[in-house]
Amino acid sequence: MAVTIALAGDTMLGRGVADALTRRGTRPLFTPAVHRAVSDADLFPLDLECCVSDRGTRIDRPGRTFFFRASPRAADILAGLGVDAVSLAYNHALDHGPAALLDARAHLAGAGIATVETGADLAQARAPLVLEAGGLRVGLVGATDHPAECAAGEAAPGAAYAAPWREGVPAWLTDTVRRPARQTDLVVVSMYWGPDMTACPVSHVRDAASALTDAGADLVVGYSAHVFHGFTRRVLYDLCDFIDDYAVHPALRNDLSLLWLVTLDASGPTCTEAVPIALDHCRTSLADRAEYDWVADRLARACAEPGTRVTDEHGRLSVDWRRTGRVRGRPGRSAPTRGRPDPARKAARASGREGRPMRQAGKGVDMPGIPEPRSRTPPGLLEPIEPDFPAQWSRHRWARHPRRGAAHGGGVPPAHGPASATVPLRPRPLRATAAGRRGGRGRSR
C-alpha cells in the first residue's frame, strides 16, 4: 500500500488575503488548476501562518511588526481545498492571544480539519495526530523553534516549542517521534524552523533534520524561510509559501513557489513531485511557462548540494527514488499516476521538456532571467518580510530593504560560512525570445 501526501508552504489567510476574501465574494483564492493538482492526494496537511478567529486582542511584543489573523470563513476555504489537518505552530501563533488560538482549533474542527502542534496546554500541544489515508496510519508530529513566547505551558495554551539552534533537538520531540513510529505505518514531522529569506538551510536545521530521521521520521517537512530549499528523500527543508500578501524579494522571489506531492509506502518516500506555482498577491495559480522555467532552474540549483537529481516529468519536477537506487521498489508497482493531464503537463509536452533531466547548477552560478512579478504590491504593504529569529542568527539575515541588499552585491548570505560571503542570485533580464518560444503566459492556469 502507498499514500500520496500533498504539501504546501506557509499559508497566510489574514491581512490582505482576508480583505480580498471580503472584496471578491465567492471568487476563489486558488485557481481550479491548483485544486486539481491536490485532488488526487490521499492526505493534505498544511502549515497555517495565522489564527482563525474574530476574537482576541493583539499582543504587542518587542520587535513584532506584523500580526496575522483570518476570519472564521478561512476554515471553509481550507476545507474546500481538501485540507485534512493544519499545523498552527509558528511565530504568529499568539498574535491575538490564547483565545484566538483556541478559536482557530475550534473553527477548523467545525470544518472537519484536525489540528496539531498547538493546544490548551503543553501535553495537548506536543501530542501527535494520527490519521488514516491510503490504507496506512500516518502520524503527524511537529514544533516551532521561535519565538519562545509562543510555547505552551503546563496549563497555558500555546504551541509545541523546540529550539534546535540552542541545544539540538530536545528529548521530548525525538521521544514523540519514536512513539508513533512504533504505532503507525508512517511518521511525518513538520518543523517551523530557521531564519527568513535564506537560499538554503542553515547548519542547525540540517542537524535537526538528521536527528529527526534517526528517531524514526519517514518524512521531515520544513517551513519559515519563505524560499524553497533543496530536498533529499526524507527531508523537504523548506516548502516556501502557498498564499499571502507579502512583499516580493527581487532575487529570492518568494512569490514563485512549489506545491509538493510525496508518495510513500511502508519503507518511506518512493516519489517526490513538485508543481511550480505563482503567488499573485492573495491568489495562487500554476506558474506560467517563464515562471516554471525559473522555478525549475532554481530548484535544480538548490538540490545540487544535497545531491538530489530532479527530472522534469509531465510538467512536474520529480524524483523517483526507486530509479535512484536509494529505495528498493516493490515488484509490479509502477510510478504513481495523477489522472488527466493538467495545463503544466500539456505545456511540458509541447515544449519538449517532458522527461528531460534538469541542469544541476552549483553554488556561484547565476540564476536565469527572473520573470516580472504578476502584480505590484498594493500601497501599505510595501514592507519587506520581517525576519523573526534570535540575535545569534543575524549573520544569516538578508538586508531588510532590497536597496540595501543591492548595495552588498545583490546576493543573500549563505547558510553557513563567513557573513561576508554571498550566494550570487542576481537576476538577469528575461529574454523575450525565450519567452516567445515557450508561448508566454497565454495558457490556462
Residue pairs with C-beta under 8 A, 6 or more apart in sequence:
1 134
1 135
1 136
1 265
1 266
2 134
2 136
2 263
2 264
2 265
2 270
2 333
2 336
3 42
3 43
3 133
3 134
3 135
3 136
3 138
3 186
3 263
3 264
3 265
4 40
4 41
4 42
4 43
4 134
4 261
4 262
4 263
4 264
4 336
5 41
5 42
5 43
5 44
5 45
5 133
5 138
5 188
5 219
5 261
5 262
5 263
5 264
6 37
6 38
6 41
6 43
6 44
6 82
6 259
6 260
6 261
7 44
7 45
7 46
7 221
7 236
7 239
7 259
7 260
7 261
7 262
8 38
8 46
8 47
8 239
8 242
8 259
8 260
9 47
9 223
9 226
9 228
9 238
9 239
9 240
9 241
9 242
9 257
9 258
10 47
10 49
10 90
10 223
10 224
10 226
10 239
10 240
10 241
10 242
10 244
11 46
11 47
11 48
11 49
11 50
11 78
11 241
11 242
11 243
11 244
12 49
12 50
12 68
12 241
12 243
12 244
12 245
12 246
13 21
13 29
13 48
13 50
13 52
13 70
13 74
13 77
13 78
13 243
14 50
14 51
14 67
14 68
14 69
14 70
15 50
15 66
15 68
15 69
15 245
15 381
16 245
16 281
16 282
16 378
16 381
17 29
17 70
17 243
17 244
17 245
17 282
18 69
18 70
18 71
18 74
19 282
20 29
20 245
20 282
20 283
21 29
21 71
21 73
21 74
21 77
28 35
29 77
29 243
29 282
29 283
29 284
30 81
30 243
30 283
30 284
30 285
31 283
31 284
31 285
31 286
31 445
33 285
33 286
33 342
33 343
33 344
33 444
33 445
34 259
34 277
34 284
34 285
34 286
35 81
35 82
36 339
36 342
37 259
37 261
37 275
37 286
37 342
38 44
38 81
38 82
38 259
38 261
39 82
39 339
40 261
40 338
40 339
41 82
41 261
42 133
42 134
43 84
43 85
43 131
43 133
43 134
43 138
44 81
44 82
44 83
44 84
44 85
45 83
45 84
45 85
45 86
45 87
45 116
45 140
45 188
45 190
46 78
46 83
46 85
46 86
46 87
46 242
47 86
47 87
47 90
47 190
47 192
47 223
47 239
48 78
48 86
48 87
48 88
48 90
48 104
49 68
49 90
49 92
49 223
49 244
50 68
50 69
50 70
50 74
50 92
50 95
51 68
51 69
51 70
51 88
51 92
51 93
51 95
51 96
51 100
51 101
51 103
51 104
52 69
52 70
52 71
52 72
52 74
52 75
52 103
52 104
52 107
52 108
53 69
53 70
53 72
53 96
53 99
53 100
53 101
53 103
53 104
53 107
54 71
54 72
54 103
55 96
55 99
55 100
55 103
56 69
56 96
56 97
56 98
56 99
56 100
56 101
56 103
57 96
57 97
58 67
58 95
58 96
58 97
59 94
59 95
59 96
59 97
61 147
61 149
63 388
64 95
64 388
65 383
65 386
66 92
66 383
66 386
67 92
67 95
67 96
68 92
68 95
69 95
69 96
69 100
72 103
72 107
74 107
75 107
75 108
75 110
75 111
75 113
76 111
78 86
78 108
78 111
78 113
79 111
79 112
79 113
83 113
84 113
84 114
84 131
84 133
85 113
85 114
85 115
85 116
85 129
85 131
85 140
86 108
86 113
86 114
86 115
86 116
87 115
87 116
87 117
87 118
87 140
87 142
87 190
87 192
88 101
88 104
88 105
88 115
88 116
88 117
88 118
88 159
89 116
89 117
89 118
89 125
89 142
89 143
89 144
89 150
89 159
89 160
89 161
89 190
89 192
90 144
90 150
90 159
90 192
90 223
90 224
91 144
91 146
91 147
91 150
91 192
91 224
91 388
93 101
93 118
93 144
93 150
93 158
93 159
94 100
94 101
94 149
94 150
94 158
94 159
98 156
98 157
98 158
101 118
101 157
101 158
102 120
102 157
104 115
104 118
105 115
105 118
105 119
108 114
108 115
109 115
114 129
114 131
115 129
116 127
116 128
116 129
116 140
116 141
116 142
116 190
117 125
117 141
117 142
117 143
117 144
117 159
117 160
117 190
118 124
118 125
118 152
118 157
118 158
118 159
118 160
119 125
119 126
119 127
119 152
119 157
119 158
120 157
121 152
121 153
121 154
121 155
121 156
121 157
122 152
122 153
122 154
122 156
122 158
124 152
125 152
125 158
125 159
125 160
126 143
126 152
126 160
126 172
126 173
126 176
127 176
128 139
128 140
128 141
128 176
128 179
128 180
128 187
129 139
129 140
129 141
130 137
130 138
130 139
130 140
130 180
130 183
130 184
131 137
131 138
131 140
132 138
136 184
136 185
136 186
136 264
136 266
137 183
137 184
137 185
137 186
138 184
138 185
138 186
138 187
138 188
139 180
139 181
139 183
139 184
139 186
139 187
139 188
140 188
140 190
141 173
141 176
141 177
141 180
141 187
141 188
141 189
141 190
141 217
142 160
142 189
142 190
142 191
142 192
143 159
143 160
143 161
143 162
143 173
143 191
143 192
144 150
144 159
144 160
144 161
144 162
144 191
144 192
144 193
145 161
145 162
145 163
145 164
145 165
145 191
145 192
145 193
145 194
146 163
146 192
146 388
146 389
146 390
147 388
148 161
148 163
150 158
150 159
150 161
151 158
151 159
151 160
151 161
152 158
152 159
152 160
152 161
160 173
162 169
162 170
162 172
162 173
162 191
163 170
164 170
164 193
164 204
164 205
164 207
164 208
164 211
165 194
165 202
165 204
165 390
165 392
165 393
166 390
168 207
168 208
168 211
169 208
169 211
169 212
169 215
173 212
173 215
174 211
174 212
174 215
177 187
177 189
177 212
177 215
177 216
177 217
178 215
178 216
180 187
181 187
181 215
181 216
181 217
185 266
186 218
186 219
186 264
186 266
186 268
187 216
187 217
187 218
187 219
188 217
188 218
188 219
188 220
188 221
189 212
189 217
189 219
189 220
189 221
190 221
190 223
191 205
191 208
191 209
191 212
191 220
191 221
191 222
191 223
192 222
192 223
192 224
193 205
193 208
193 222
193 223
193 224
194 201
194 202
194 204
194 205
194 222
194 224
194 225
194 238
194 389
195 202
195 224
195 225
195 387
195 389
195 393
195 396
195 397
196 224
196 225
196 226
196 385
196 386
196 387
196 388
196 389
196 397
196 398
197 225
197 226
197 227
197 249
197 252
197 254
197 385
197 387
197 397
197 398
197 412
198 225
198 227
198 229
198 396
198 398
198 412
198 413
198 415
199 227
199 229
199 252
199 302
199 412
199 414
199 415
199 423
199 425
200 229
200 230
200 237
200 302
200 305
200 414
200 415
200 423
201 209
201 222
201 225
201 229
201 237
201 238
201 415
202 393
202 396
202 415
202 416
203 415
203 416
205 222
205 237
206 237
206 415
209 220
209 222
209 235
209 237
212 220
213 220
213 234
213 235
217 234
218 234
218 264
218 268
218 269
219 234
219 235
219 236
219 262
219 264
219 268
219 269
220 234
220 235
220 236
221 236
221 239
222 229
222 235
222 236
222 237
222 238
222 239
223 238
223 239
224 238
225 238
225 240
226 240
226 241
226 246
226 252
226 254
226 385
227 238
227 240
227 249
227 252
227 254
228 238
228 239
228 240
228 257
228 258
228 298
228 299
228 302
229 236
229 237
229 238
229 302
230 237
230 299
230 302
230 303
230 304
230 305
230 306
230 308
231 237
231 272
231 303
231 306
231 308
232 306
232 307
232 308
233 268
233 269
233 272
233 308
233 319
233 321
233 326
233 327
234 268
234 269
236 260
236 262
236 272
239 257
239 258
239 260
240 254
240 257
240 258
241 254
241 255
241 257
241 279
242 257
242 259
242 277
242 279
242 284
243 279
243 282
243 283
243 284
244 279
244 282
245 281
245 282
245 377
245 381
246 254
246 255
246 381
246 385
247 377
247 381
247 382
247 383
247 384
247 385
248 254
248 255
248 373
248 377
249 384
249 385
249 398
249 402
249 405
250 370
250 402
250 405
250 427
251 367
251 370
251 405
251 410
251 411
251 412
251 425
251 426
251 427
252 398
252 412
252 425
253 294
253 298
253 370
254 279
254 385
255 278
255 279
255 280
255 373
255 374
256 276
256 277
256 278
256 279
256 287
256 291
256 294
256 295
256 298
256 371
257 276
257 277
257 278
257 279
257 295
258 274
258 275
258 276
258 277
258 295
258 299
258 317
259 274
259 275
259 277
260 272
260 273
260 274
260 275
261 272
261 273
261 274
261 275
261 316
261 338
262 269
262 271
262 272
262 273
263 269
263 270
263 271
263 272
263 273
263 336
264 270
265 330
267 327
267 328
268 327
269 321
269 327
270 320
270 321
270 322
270 327
270 329
271 318
271 319
271 320
271 321
271 322
271 335
271 336
272 318
272 319
272 321
273 313
273 316
273 317
273 318
274 299
274 310
274 316
274 317
274 318
275 286
275 315
275 316
275 317
275 344
276 286
276 287
276 291
276 292
276 295
276 296
276 317
276 344
277 284
277 285
277 286
277 287
278 284
278 285
278 286
278 287
278 288
278 291
278 374
278 445
280 374
280 375
281 374
281 375
281 377
281 378
285 445
286 342
286 343
286 344
286 445
287 295
287 344
287 445
288 371
288 440
288 441
288 443
288 445
289 347
289 351
289 435
289 438
289 439
289 440
289 441
289 443
290 369
290 371
290 430
290 434
290 435
290 438
290 440
290 441
291 371
292 315
292 344
292 347
293 368
293 434
293 438
294 367
294 368
294 369
294 370
294 371
295 317
296 310
296 312
296 317
296 358
297 358
297 359
297 361
297 367
297 368
298 367
299 310
299 317
299 358
300 310
300 358
300 359
300 360
300 361
301 360
301 361
301 362
301 365
301 367
303 309
303 310
303 360
304 360
304 361
304 362
304 363
305 362
305 363
308 319
309 319
309 324
309 357
309 358
309 360
310 317
310 318
310 319
310 358
311 317
311 318
311 319
311 320
311 355
311 356
311 357
311 358
312 318
312 348
312 353
312 354
312 355
312 356
312 357
312 358
313 354
313 355
314 338
314 341
314 345
314 348
314 349
314 354
315 341
315 342
315 343
315 344
315 345
315 346
315 347
315 348
315 349
315 353
315 354
316 344
316 345
317 358
320 335
321 327
322 328
322 329
341 349
343 443
343 444
343 445
345 354
346 443
347 353
347 438
347 439
347 443
348 354
350 439
351 437
351 438
351 439
363 414
363 423
364 423
364 424
365 424
366 424
366 425
366 426
366 428
367 424
367 425
367 426
367 427
367 428
368 428
369 427
369 428
369 429
369 430
369 431
369 434
370 427
370 428
370 430
371 430
372 430
384 400
384 401
384 402
386 400
387 397
387 398
387 400
395 413
395 419
396 413
396 415
397 413
398 405
398 412
398 413
399 405
399 407
399 408
405 411
405 412
408 422
409 422
409 424
409 426
410 424
410 425
410 426
411 422
411 423
411 424
411 425
411 426
412 422
412 423
412 425
413 419
413 421
413 422
413 423
414 421
414 422
414 423
